[in-house]
Amino acid sequence: MLEETTIAGLASAAAAIPGSVTVATVTAPAPGILGVIGFTTTTAVTLPIAGVVAASAAVGYGVYTGVKWAKSRD
């Protein structure tokens, strides 16, 4: 029960963090005549920091419970 409370606390604390993280940039040919003459467009792929923190907490909790389960099998 303590672990679930910790994860919920991390997720709620992460929600208070503003901002985002750029995880990739994608370059593609521009549409139409501009693409024909060689112009390109660049798009940034970003994720909110709160989502990254919450996903990390969920993965960490999954690893923790997996290790706990594996130890109980001994």
Secondary structure, 3 states (H helix, E strand, C coil): CHHHHHHHHHHHHHHCCCCEEEEEEEEEECCCHHHHCCCEEEEEEEEEHHHHHHHHHHHHHHHHHHHHHHHHCC
